[in-house]
Amino acid sequence: MKLLGTNASPYVRKVRLVLLEKNIPHDYVVDPPRGPGSQVARVNPLGRIPALILDDETCVFDSPVIAEFADSLNDHPILIPRNDARARMRVKRWEALADGIMDSAVTVRTESMRPAEKQEAGNINLHNNAITRALVYAADQLGASEWCEGDSIALADLALASALAYLDLRQTGRDWRSAHPNLDAWFIRISKRASVRATLAG
Ligand SMILES: N[C@@H](CCC(=O)N[C@@H](CS)C(=O)NCC(=O)O)C(=O)O
């Protein structure tokens, strides 16, 4: 299978982490959707990354669908609980929270790249405030635990790591580490994993 993406995209990082953690063989192809000759819109009608192309040319999108599909391919490890409905919901809710942080941070970035007179300060504030609230919620939910859900790594951890890495990339002025020392300690720990190191290296 082939994963189309870019190194900056937080959604791509999330699914790369899933594929790496589960040791699923794949080719990672850097393909900016707006780049000349991009094949993204040909395989995903939405023209977005990540797009996972299976060996029979089936295209899987978007990132939650890719993550769930990849998780179903093997049990090593199980990243989305299979039988415990509440635990499964909590993991998917962590993913929704992390994806929401990504959505808002991407919106802030897109808005800030417009000419100053066309930027909507209200929209930027709205999304920055959503990120701030989501981080408070994440820190509260994590508490002093080693993992976001249960006693081992889950999609929740990979999604949260991707969201925080994106804030580090695009919101350098946001000092989430001082505001939430438990998220900081957790991020330092998870950043030592080979999968996270590989995606942060490019
Ligand atoms: N909800 C989607 C969001 C994907 C998305 O918005 N990706 C961005 C890159 S970060 C994209 O491909 N944008 C299209 C573009 O840049 O033209 C997912 O989770 O996969």
The ligand as a Gaussian input file, in Angstrom:
#p B3LYP/6-31G(d) Opt

LIG

0 1
 N      -10.473000      15.494000       8.007000
 C       -9.379000      15.232000       7.100000
 C       -8.521000      16.485000       6.959000
 C       -7.453000      16.323000       5.892000
 C       -6.907000      17.670000       5.452000
 O       -7.570000      18.700000       5.579000
 N       -5.677000      17.663000       4.932000
 C       -5.090000      18.884000       4.406000
 C       -3.593000      18.927000       4.674000
 S       -3.221000      19.188000       6.367000
 C       -5.271000      18.921000       2.902000
 O       -5.057000      17.920000       2.260000
 N       -5.692000      20.069000       2.352000
 C       -5.884000      20.214000       0.939000
 C       -4.967000      21.207000       0.327000
 O       -4.013000      21.643000       0.987000
 O       -5.178000      21.521000      -0.839000
 C       -8.567000      14.050000       7.628000
 O       -8.654000      13.778000       8.825000
 O       -7.900000      13.351000       6.840000

